[in-house]
Amino acid sequence: MKFIRNILVAASLTTFCACSDSESATPTIAVSVEPQRYLLEQLTGDKFKVVTLMKQGANPETFEPTMKSRLALDCASAYFYVGGLPFEHALLQSATDIPVLESATGIVPLYGTHSHHHHDGECSHEESGEEADPHVWTSVRNAKVMADNMARGLIALDPADSCMYKSRLHSLLEHLDSLDSSIASRLEQGNATCFMVWHPSLGYFARDYGLEQLSVGWESKEPSASALRRAIDQARSHGAKVFFYQREFDTRQTQAMTSQLGLRTVTIDPLSYDWQHQMNIITDELVK
């Protein structure tokens, strides 16, 4: 299993970090973002405490690990990272003595949503400088892959409770299947085709349901006047009706754009722990 590095090495469940005053303290697993914590807690029961390393409200593309997050990682029994988030690189360099697992292994990546680079012919994404879209958790179908990866990591960490993890995974996958079907049905009935978004964080959601994501900002930078005009023209020509934006990417240009286009402005939080609620908010707004 390539996605697990040293998962069968390092400490066993009887040997945990000496960060706790109590030998019987619940061991922790560190994750990068809150949607991971939501998924992992559906699998762990009370066997592990799940801690999120990125502070609430931070921008995952500009966040720098704090002393608090580094200490939390030092005290963790394992680190389940997303893969593709810039701040994870520094944390992975520190996580040399614990098992680490890439949650997004097996997800087909999206390219081109976070870069102005284009390539011709047979040039690969890597050669052209394109980066994979890191927002893999904004897809229910991706969440199923992440949950499966995490369950396999838990079983490798704690094989004695493998049956429990498999049972919890089965229940979670059934729930995610139901949510996926509900979203697909509602979007089909609502005839949704596209949406506007300030930061291109919903590319995987759009791919799942055949929608078009029209983004304004790239790489956490405000667009130029000409790029803003192109985005406005594109939104008009595609008939976009809703504009999603996140508080961590808030910009003075948002209000100007929406007033010109007459779009409904909806604040979303794809990094929320209440991940399912956010998926439903996005769907509800698209079918209005």
JOZI-V62674 format. One record per residue. N is the residue number from 1. PSI is psi in whole degrees, -180 to 180 (999 if undefined). OMEGA is omega in whole degrees, -180 to 180 (999 if undefined). D_FIRST is the distance of its C-alpha to the first C-alpha in whole Angstrom. Layout:
N|PSI|OMEGA|D_FIRST + N|PSI|OMEGA|D_FIRST
This chain:
1|99|-174|0 + 2|-28|-174|4 + 3|-7|177|6 + 4|120|177|6 + 5|120|180|8 + 6|25|-174|10 + 7|-26|180|9 + 8|3|177|11 + 9|-148|178|13 + 10|-158|-173|16 + 11|148|172|18 + 12|178|-178|18 + 13|-12|179|20 + 14|-2|-179|23 + 15|104|-177|23 + 16|166|180|23 + 17|143|-177|25 + 18|31|180|29 + 19|-15|-177|29 + 20|149|178|31 + 21|-14|-175|34 + 22|133|179|33 + 23|-23|-178|31 + 24|6|-179|30 + 25|146|179|29 + 26|128|179|26 + 27|155|-177|23 + 28|153|168|22 + 29|130|179|19 + 30|142|174|20 + 31|165|-176|19 + 32|-45|-173|21 + 33|162|-174|23 + 34|-39|177|25 + 35|-32|173|23 + 36|-44|-179|20 + 37|-41|178|22 + 38|-50|-178|24 + 39|-45|-175|20 + 40|-36|-180|19 + 41|-23|175|22 + 42|-19|-176|22 + 43|-31|-170|19 + 44|-23|-172|20 + 45|-135|180|24 + 46|14|-178|26 + 47|-32|-179|23 + 48|151|168|22 + 49|131|-178|24 + 50|126|-180|23 + 51|139|-180|24 + 52|131|-174|24 + 53|-28|178|25 + 54|129|-177|27 + 55|152|-177|30 + 56|137|178|32 + 57|-2|-179|33 + 58|158|175|32 + 59|117|-175|31 + 60|-17|-178|27 + 61|-11|178|28 + 62|-6|-178|31 + 63|137|174|30 + 64|132|-177|29 + 65|133|179|28 + 66|171|176|31 + 67|-36|179|31 + 68|-44|-180|31 + 69|-36|179|27 + 70|-39|178|26 + 71|-40|178|28 + 72|-39|178|26 + 73|-40|179|23 + 74|-31|-176|24 + 75|0|-177|25 + 76|154|176|21 + 77|-17|179|19 + 78|162|178|16 + 79|117|176|16 + 80|101|-177|14 + 81|166|-180|16 + 82|-55|-172|16 + 83|121|178|16 + 84|-11|178|19 + 85|129|-174|22 + 86|-41|-175|24 + 87|-17|-179|24 + 88|-27|-177|21 + 89|-45|-180|21 + 90|-39|-179|23 + 91|-39|179|21 + 92|-32|177|18 + 93|-27|179|20 + 94|-25|-175|22 + 95|63|-176|19 + 96|-15|-175|18 + 97|9|-180|18 + 98|157|175|16 + 99|140|175|13 + 100|148|-177|12 + 101|133|175|10 + 102|113|-175|11 + 103|-28|-173|12 + 104|6|179|13 + 105|130|179|10 + 106|-12|178|12 + 107|129|178|15 + 108|118|-174|18 + 109|154|171|19 + 110|143|177|23 + 111|156|173|25 + 112|-7|-178|29 + 113|-19|-176|29 + 114|20|-177|29 + 115|147|175|31 + 116|0|-178|34 + 117|145|174|33 + 118|154|-180|33 + 119|157|-178|33 + 120|159|176|34 + 121|-134|-175|34 + 122|13|-179|30 + 123|133|-178|29 + 124|164|177|26 + 125|-41|-179|25 + 126|-43|-179|24 + 127|-32|-178|27 + 128|-7|179|29 + 129|4|179|28 + 130|144|178|27 + 131|146|178|24 + 132|143|176|22 + 133|122|-176|24 + 134|-8|-171|22 + 135|54|-174|23 + 136|-24|-176|20 + 137|-8|-180|22 + 138|33|179|25 + 139|127|178|24 + 140|-38|-179|23 + 141|-38|174|21 + 142|-36|-180|19 + 143|-34|178|19 + 144|-42|179|18 + 145|-44|180|14 + 146|-43|179|14 + 147|-41|179|15 + 148|-43|178|13 + 149|-45|-178|10 + 150|-40|179|12 + 151|-41|178|13 + 152|-36|176|9 + 153|-41|178|9 + 154|-40|180|13 + 155|-38|177|12 + 156|-36|178|10 + 157|-39|-170|13 + 158|68|-175|16 + 159|-24|-179|15 + 160|-27|180|19 + 161|28|-177|19 + 162|-37|-179|16 + 163|-39|179|19 + 164|-45|-179|21 + 165|-39|179|17 + 166|-40|179|17 + 167|-44|180|21 + 168|-37|177|21 + 169|-45|180|18 + 170|-45|180|20 + 171|-42|-180|23 + 172|-43|180|22 + 173|-37|176|21 + 174|-42|179|24 + 175|-43|-180|26 + 176|-36|175|24 + 177|-43|180|25 + 178|-43|179|29 + 179|-43|179|29 + 180|-46|-180|27 + 181|-41|180|30 + 182|-45|180|33 + 183|-46|-179|32 + 184|-43|-179|32 + 185|-44|-179|35 + 186|-40|-180|37 + 187|-37|179|37 + 188|-43|179|38 + 189|-30|-179|41 + 190|-4|178|41 + 191|33|178|41 + 192|138|-179|39 + 193|-31|-177|38 + 194|170|176|38 + 195|159|177|38 + 196|143|179|39 + 197|140|-179|37 + 198|-57|178|37 + 199|133|-173|34 + 200|68|-175|31 + 201|-4|-175|29 + 202|27|-178|29 + 203|-40|-179|28 + 204|-36|174|25 + 205|-47|180|27 + 206|-42|-180|30 + 207|-41|-178|27 + 208|-38|-170|27 + 209|19|174|30 + 210|35|180|32 + 211|166|177|34 + 212|125|176|35 + 213|119|178|34 + 214|105|-175|37 + 215|153|-179|36 + 216|-49|-176|39 + 217|150|176|37 + 218|147|171|34 + 219|36|177|33 + 220|24|180|34 + 221|147|175|38 + 222|141|-178|41 + 223|159|175|42 + 224|170|179|45 + 225|-40|-179|48 + 226|-39|178|47 + 227|-37|178|44 + 228|-42|179|45 + 229|-41|178|48 + 230|-40|179|45 + 231|-40|178|43 + 232|-45|179|46 + 233|-40|180|47 + 234|-42|180|44 + 235|-40|179|44 + 236|-45|-177|47 + 237|-28|-179|47 + 238|-6|177|44 + 239|34|179|45 + 240|143|-178|43 + 241|-17|-177|44 + 242|143|-180|42 + 243|114|178|41 + 244|138|172|38 + 245|159|-178|37 + 246|144|-178|36 + 247|-35|-179|38 + 248|-12|176|36 + 249|21|-177|37 + 250|143|-177|40 + 251|150|179|43 + 252|-20|-178|46 + 253|-19|-177|46 + 254|-51|-178|44 + 255|-40|179|48 + 256|-42|-180|50 + 257|-49|-175|47 + 258|-32|178|47 + 259|-35|178|51 + 260|-37|-174|52 + 261|-17|-177|49 + 262|32|-179|50 + 263|150|168|47 + 264|129|178|46 + 265|126|-177|44 + 266|124|176|41 + 267|129|178|39 + 268|163|178|35 + 269|77|-179|33 + 270|-13|179|29 + 271|8|-179|28 + 272|150|172|30 + 273|-36|179|28 + 274|64|-172|30 + 275|-44|-179|28 + 276|-41|179|29 + 277|-40|179|32 + 278|-40|177|32 + 279|-37|179|30 + 280|-37|177|34 + 281|-49|-180|36 + 282|-46|180|35 + 283|-47|-179|35 + 284|-42|-178|39 + 285|-33|-179|40 + 286|-27|-176|39 + 287|3|177|41 + 288|999|999|44
